[in-house]
Amino acid sequence: MVTTFEERARAFCDSYLSAPAHRRFVLGRGEYAASIAASVPIAGFVDDYCSEVEWNGLPVFRSSVLTSESFVVVASMLRPITALHSLSKTNARCLDYFAFVRFAGLPLKPVAFWEQFAEDYSLHRLKYDAIRARLVEPESRHVFDCLVEFRLRYDLSVMQGFQFDQTNQYFEEFLQLRHDGESFVDIGSYDGFTSLEFARRAPGFAHITAFEPSAANHSLVVANLAALGSERVTIHSCGLSDAPGILSFAGSDGSSSRVGESGDTTIRVERLDDLDIPSATMLKIDIEGAEEAALAGAVRTIQRFRPRLAVSVYHRPNDFWRLADVIDATGVDYELRMRHYTEGIDETVMFFLPTGGAGTTKSGGRD
């Protein structure tokens, strides 16, 4: 008998919730795993790669303890497919968090970035259709279709074929980076890894301009980019927005640090248009939901340099179309491509490639 995704997911949830607590497990040790443990008694957490024996007041087990009578919810958000595959040898019954949060009927932590997506998709379907139509190649449209279906149905099977890939994130062959003369603007530099990857791919680069408002992360960027030479690298200890000012900032979440009303510190923000950056042939922006404001403050810079853009488009429900609208308002003609760099919710990047090439006017000359 062939069963549907919804039937399988509902059957697992019913079995998980009716099983005795000693047979219920959660793979992972994060906020989603903690959300399950706070909602239903479990035996503990499964993690083959940590030394701790206890977390969140419960035991941490190796997957070797699992049997065919065990039930496991996989609460990995970046590599859920890999995690599910790793459990296949245990014969335990498993389900990913996405399906579990949809069908279990528990007060669980919502999947980050997905709240209000279905509503926005319904209200602005024409916007989504227009963005899809602008994607210039089949792979981009495939990525778009899979992500929309994943967000609407919570069915992880549509993500088969996607991989966790931080090395190539932001950098694709179609960018056609040159060995010499490229200039990179790294907005949301974190630890400087992306700037280092750019320098590896374009070793004769002209300049890197990096922005990192977190004091701890800024120190990492300075240390990690030191070998590239201060004459070719400028590192700003501020964030970017649509107006200069002081904003609240949650800076304790590593690469997920973000501007927000409940921040634990404050940061200075500037408009990119107000800063005298030397050049820009590529601009990357990943600032945890503040992309729209930063782009609105970079209109003249984009008009002046016509850089390639690599923009994170997964932090807000309407990012797929809203950020494109902001960039379109610059008047620069861009063609669009799209890639996704995990098996789960994070790291969707939309690429904007200027027609006529980076750093050129519409007639082909330099500004």
C-alpha positions as CSV (number, residue, x, y, z in Angstrom):
1,M,0.0,0.0,0.0
2,V,1.4,3.4,-1.0
3,T,1.1,6.0,1.6
4,T,1.4,9.8,1.2
5,F,3.8,12.1,3.0
6,E,1.0,13.3,5.2
7,E,-0.2,9.8,6.1
8,R,3.3,8.7,7.0
9,A,4.0,11.8,9.1
10,R,0.7,11.6,10.9
11,A,1.3,7.9,11.6
12,F,4.7,8.6,13.1
13,C,3.4,11.5,15.2
14,D,0.6,9.3,16.6
15,S,3.1,6.5,17.4
16,Y,5.7,8.9,18.9
17,L,3.2,10.5,21.2
18,S,1.7,7.2,22.4
19,A,5.0,5.5,22.9
20,P,6.5,5.3,26.5
21,A,8.9,8.1,27.2
22,H,11.9,5.8,27.3
23,R,11.4,5.0,23.6
24,R,11.2,8.7,22.5
25,F,14.3,10.5,21.4
26,V,15.3,13.7,19.7
27,L,18.4,14.0,17.5
28,G,20.2,17.3,18.0
29,R,20.9,19.7,20.8
30,G,19.5,23.1,19.9
31,E,16.4,25.3,20.4
32,Y,14.2,23.0,18.3
33,A,15.3,19.9,20.2
34,A,14.6,21.7,23.5
35,S,11.2,22.7,22.2
36,I,10.2,19.1,21.8
37,A,11.6,18.1,25.3
38,A,9.6,20.9,26.8
39,S,6.4,19.7,25.2
40,V,6.5,15.9,25.7
41,P,8.6,13.6,28.0
42,I,11.5,12.0,26.1
43,A,14.4,9.6,27.1
44,G,17.0,12.1,26.0
45,F,18.9,13.5,23.0
46,V,21.0,11.7,20.4
47,D,24.3,13.2,19.4
48,D,27.3,11.1,18.1
49,Y,29.6,14.1,17.9
50,C,29.7,15.6,21.4
51,S,31.5,14.7,24.6
52,E,28.7,15.8,27.0
53,V,26.6,13.1,28.7
54,E,23.8,15.5,29.6
55,W,22.1,18.5,28.0
56,N,19.1,20.5,29.1
57,G,18.7,18.3,32.1
58,L,18.4,15.0,30.0
59,P,20.9,12.3,29.0
60,V,22.8,12.5,25.7
61,F,23.0,9.2,23.9
62,R,24.9,7.8,21.0
63,S,22.8,6.5,18.1
64,S,24.0,3.0,18.9
65,V,21.5,2.8,21.8
66,L,18.6,3.1,19.3
67,T,16.6,0.0,18.3
68,S,13.7,-0.8,16.1
69,E,11.4,0.1,19.0
70,S,12.8,3.6,19.2
71,F,11.2,6.8,17.8
72,V,13.5,9.7,16.8
73,V,12.6,13.2,15.7
74,V,15.5,14.7,13.8
75,A,15.9,18.3,14.9
76,S,18.8,19.2,12.6
77,M,17.9,22.2,10.5
78,L,21.0,22.4,8.3
79,R,21.6,18.7,7.5
80,P,18.4,16.9,8.2
81,I,18.6,14.5,5.2
82,T,22.1,13.5,6.2
83,A,21.0,13.0,9.8
84,L,18.1,10.8,8.7
85,H,20.4,8.8,6.5
86,S,22.8,8.3,9.4
87,L,20.0,6.8,11.5
88,S,18.9,4.3,8.9
89,K,21.3,1.6,10.2
90,T,19.7,1.7,13.7
91,N,16.2,0.6,12.3
92,A,14.7,3.3,14.6
93,R,11.6,5.0,13.3
94,C,12.5,8.6,12.4
95,L,10.9,11.8,11.2
96,D,12.3,15.3,10.6
97,Y,11.3,18.3,12.7
98,F,9.5,20.0,9.8
99,A,6.9,17.4,9.4
100,F,6.7,16.9,13.2
101,V,6.0,20.5,14.0
102,R,3.2,20.5,11.3
103,F,1.4,17.3,12.4
104,A,2.3,16.6,16.1
105,G,-0.2,19.1,17.4
106,L,2.3,20.3,20.1
107,P,3.2,23.9,21.1
108,L,6.6,23.6,19.4
109,K,9.0,26.3,18.2
110,P,8.0,27.4,14.7
111,V,10.4,26.9,11.9
112,A,12.5,30.1,11.7
113,F,11.8,32.4,8.8
114,W,8.7,30.5,7.7
115,E,6.0,32.2,9.8
116,Q,3.6,34.1,7.6
117,F,5.2,32.7,4.4
118,A,2.1,30.8,3.3
119,E,0.0,34.0,3.9
120,D,2.5,36.1,2.0
121,Y,2.6,33.6,-0.8
122,S,-1.2,33.7,-1.1
123,L,-1.4,37.5,-0.9
124,H,1.4,38.1,-3.3
125,R,1.3,35.2,-5.7
126,L,1.8,37.4,-8.7
127,K,5.0,38.7,-7.2
128,Y,6.3,35.2,-6.7
129,D,5.3,34.2,-10.2
130,A,7.1,37.3,-11.6
131,I,10.3,36.5,-9.8
132,R,10.2,32.9,-10.9
133,A,9.7,34.0,-14.5
134,R,12.8,36.3,-14.3
135,L,15.1,33.4,-13.2
136,V,17.2,32.8,-16.3
137,E,18.0,29.1,-16.0
138,P,16.3,25.8,-15.1
139,E,18.4,25.2,-12.0
140,S,17.4,28.5,-10.5
141,R,13.7,27.7,-11.2
142,H,14.1,24.3,-9.7
143,V,15.6,25.8,-6.5
144,F,12.8,28.3,-6.3
145,D,10.1,25.6,-6.8
146,C,11.6,23.3,-4.2
147,L,11.9,26.0,-1.6
148,V,8.4,27.2,-2.1
149,E,7.0,23.7,-1.8
150,F,9.1,22.9,1.2
151,R,7.9,26.1,3.0
152,L,4.2,25.4,2.1
153,R,4.1,21.6,2.8
154,Y,6.9,21.0,5.3
155,D,7.8,18.0,3.2
156,L,11.6,17.4,3.4
157,S,11.6,15.0,0.5
158,V,11.5,17.9,-2.0
159,M,15.0,18.9,-0.7
160,Q,16.7,15.7,-1.9
161,G,19.8,16.7,-3.9
162,F,20.5,19.8,-1.9
163,Q,23.8,19.8,0.2
164,F,25.3,21.8,3.0
165,D,28.0,23.8,1.2
166,Q,29.5,26.9,2.9
167,T,32.6,26.9,0.7
168,N,30.8,27.7,-2.5
169,Q,28.0,29.8,-0.9
170,Y,27.9,33.2,-2.6
171,F,30.4,32.0,-5.3
172,E,29.2,30.3,-8.5
173,E,30.9,29.8,-11.8
174,F,28.4,32.0,-13.5
175,L,29.8,35.0,-11.6
176,Q,32.9,34.7,-13.8
177,L,35.2,36.3,-11.2
178,R,38.4,37.5,-12.8
179,H,41.9,36.8,-11.4
180,D,42.7,40.5,-11.3
181,G,40.8,43.7,-10.6
182,E,37.8,42.5,-8.7
183,S,36.5,44.5,-5.7
184,F,34.4,42.8,-3.0
185,V,32.0,44.4,-0.5
186,D,31.3,41.9,2.3
187,I,28.3,43.0,4.3
188,G,27.9,40.8,7.3
189,S,31.5,39.5,7.3
190,Y,31.1,37.5,10.6
191,D,34.6,36.0,10.8
192,G,35.9,37.0,7.4
193,F,35.7,33.5,5.8
194,T,33.7,34.8,2.8
195,S,36.2,37.5,2.1
196,L,39.0,35.0,2.3
197,E,37.2,32.7,-0.1
198,F,36.7,35.7,-2.5
199,A,40.5,36.4,-2.3
200,R,41.3,32.8,-3.0
201,R,39.2,32.9,-6.1
202,A,40.3,36.4,-7.3
203,P,43.9,36.6,-5.9
204,G,44.7,39.7,-7.8
205,F,41.8,41.6,-6.4
206,A,41.8,45.4,-6.1
207,H,40.0,45.8,-2.8
208,I,37.9,44.2,-0.1
209,T,35.6,46.3,2.0
210,A,34.1,44.4,4.9
211,F,31.4,45.3,7.5
212,E,31.0,43.6,10.8
213,P,29.3,45.4,13.7
214,S,29.9,42.7,16.5
215,A,33.0,43.7,18.4
216,A,34.0,40.1,19.0
217,N,33.5,39.2,15.3
218,H,35.2,42.4,14.1
219,S,38.3,41.3,15.9
220,L,38.2,37.9,14.1
221,V,37.8,39.6,10.8
222,V,40.8,41.9,11.4
223,A,42.9,38.9,12.4
224,N,41.8,36.6,9.7
225,L,42.2,39.2,6.9
226,A,45.5,40.6,8.1
227,A,47.5,38.5,5.7
228,L,45.8,40.0,2.7
229,G,47.4,43.4,3.4
230,S,46.0,46.5,4.9
231,E,46.5,48.5,1.6
232,R,43.9,46.3,-0.1
233,V,41.5,45.7,2.8
234,T,39.2,48.1,4.7
235,I,37.2,46.7,7.6
236,H,34.4,48.8,9.1
237,S,33.2,48.1,12.7
238,C,29.6,49.1,11.9
239,G,26.5,47.7,10.3
240,L,24.6,49.1,7.3
241,S,21.1,50.4,7.1
242,D,19.0,53.0,5.3
243,A,19.9,55.7,7.8
244,P,22.8,56.3,10.1
245,G,22.1,55.7,13.8
246,I,22.4,53.4,16.8
247,L,20.4,50.2,16.8
248,S,19.8,47.3,19.2
249,F,21.8,44.3,18.3
250,A,21.7,40.6,19.5
251,G,25.4,39.8,19.3
252,S,25.7,36.5,21.2
253,D,24.4,34.2,18.5
254,G,27.6,33.8,16.4
255,S,26.8,33.9,12.7
256,S,23.1,34.5,13.6
257,S,23.7,37.8,15.3
258,R,21.2,40.3,14.2
259,V,19.6,43.8,14.6
260,G,16.5,43.6,16.8
261,E,14.4,45.3,19.4
262,S,15.5,42.9,22.1
263,G,19.2,43.1,21.4
264,D,21.7,42.7,24.2
265,T,23.9,45.5,23.0
266,T,23.9,48.4,20.5
267,I,25.7,49.0,17.3
268,R,26.4,51.9,15.0
269,V,25.0,51.7,11.5
270,E,25.7,53.8,8.4
271,R,24.4,54.1,4.9
272,L,26.7,52.5,2.3
273,D,26.0,55.5,0.1
274,D,27.5,57.8,2.7
275,L,30.8,55.9,2.8
276,D,33.6,56.4,0.2
277,I,34.2,52.9,-0.8
278,P,36.9,52.7,-3.5
279,S,35.2,50.2,-5.8
280,A,32.8,47.3,-6.0
281,T,32.4,44.6,-8.7
282,M,30.7,42.2,-6.3
283,L,28.6,42.9,-3.2
284,K,27.5,40.1,-0.8
285,I,24.9,40.8,1.9
286,D,23.8,38.4,4.7
287,I,22.7,40.3,7.8
288,E,20.0,38.2,9.3
289,G,16.9,40.1,8.1
290,A,18.3,43.6,7.8
291,E,19.1,43.2,4.1
292,E,16.2,45.4,2.9
293,A,17.3,48.4,4.9
294,A,20.9,48.0,4.0
295,L,20.1,47.8,0.3
296,A,17.9,50.9,0.5
297,G,20.9,52.7,1.8
298,A,23.1,51.5,-1.0
299,V,21.1,52.7,-4.1
300,R,23.7,55.2,-5.3
301,T,26.5,52.7,-4.7
302,I,24.7,50.1,-6.8
303,Q,24.0,52.7,-9.5
304,R,27.6,53.8,-9.6
305,F,29.4,50.5,-9.7
306,R,26.7,48.1,-11.0
307,P,28.2,45.2,-9.0
308,R,27.2,41.6,-9.1
309,L,25.0,41.1,-6.0
310,A,24.8,37.9,-3.8
311,V,21.9,38.5,-1.5
312,S,20.5,36.3,1.3
313,V,16.8,35.9,0.7
314,Y,15.6,33.7,3.5
315,H,15.3,35.7,6.7
316,R,11.9,37.3,6.1
317,P,8.7,35.8,4.6
318,N,8.7,38.1,1.6
319,D,12.4,38.2,0.9
320,F,12.1,36.3,-2.4
321,W,10.3,39.2,-4.1
322,R,10.7,42.2,-1.8
323,L,14.5,42.4,-2.0
324,A,14.3,42.2,-5.7
325,D,11.9,45.1,-5.7
326,V,14.3,47.2,-3.7
327,I,17.2,46.4,-6.1
328,D,15.0,47.0,-9.2
329,A,14.3,50.5,-7.8
330,T,18.0,51.4,-8.4
331,G,17.2,51.3,-12.2
332,V,20.1,48.9,-12.9
333,D,19.2,46.0,-15.2
334,Y,19.9,42.7,-13.5
335,E,19.3,39.1,-14.5
336,L,18.4,36.7,-11.6
337,R,19.7,33.3,-10.5
338,M,19.1,31.4,-7.3
339,R,20.9,28.8,-5.2
340,H,20.4,27.1,-1.8
341,Y,23.3,25.9,0.3
342,T,21.9,23.6,3.0
343,E,19.5,20.6,3.2
344,G,17.1,22.6,5.4
345,I,15.9,26.2,6.0
346,D,19.0,28.4,5.9
347,E,21.3,29.9,3.2
348,T,19.2,30.8,0.2
349,V,21.0,33.2,-2.0
350,M,19.7,35.2,-5.0
351,F,22.3,36.4,-7.4
352,F,21.8,39.6,-9.4
353,L,24.0,39.8,-12.5
354,P,24.1,43.2,-14.3
355,T,23.4,43.0,-18.0
356,G,26.5,44.2,-19.7
357,G,28.8,43.1,-16.9
358,A,29.8,44.3,-13.5
359,G,31.2,47.8,-13.3
360,T,29.8,48.9,-16.7
361,T,27.1,51.4,-17.7
362,K,24.3,50.2,-19.8
363,S,26.2,51.4,-22.9
364,G,29.2,49.3,-21.9
365,G,31.5,52.1,-20.7
366,R,32.9,52.6,-17.2
367,D,31.6,55.2,-14.8
